[in-house]
């Protein structure tokens, strides 16, 4: 049971980190490849 809780906590932590990186203050440093590409 404790292994399942540890796996769940790790997945929630990674999901939270991903959302924070995508929409939080670090998102200003991300580049959009579609904006950088000119046809």
N, C-alpha and C positions, 0 to 999 in steps of 0.2 A: 504493500500500500504506500509506503513512504517513497518507493522508487517512482510510482505513478505521480505522486505529488511533486517530486523533484523535476520530472520531465515536464509536467504541466507548468510549473513555475518558470522553467527555462524557456518554454515556448511563449509564454505570456511576456516574459522579459524581452525576448528577441522581437516579438511583435510590437511591443511598446517602443523599443529602440528604433525600429523601422519607421513607425508613424512619427516619432519625434524627429528623426533625420529627414523625412520627406516633407513634413509640414511645419516643423519648428524653426528656430533661428538658424540651424545649420543648412537649411534649404536654400539660403541665399548664395551659398558657395557652389551649389549644384548647377551644371550646365545642361541645357536642353539641346540634344544633338539635332533635332529638327529645325531649331532656330539657327543653328550654326551652319547648316547645309544650304547652299544656294544652287538652284537648278538653272 
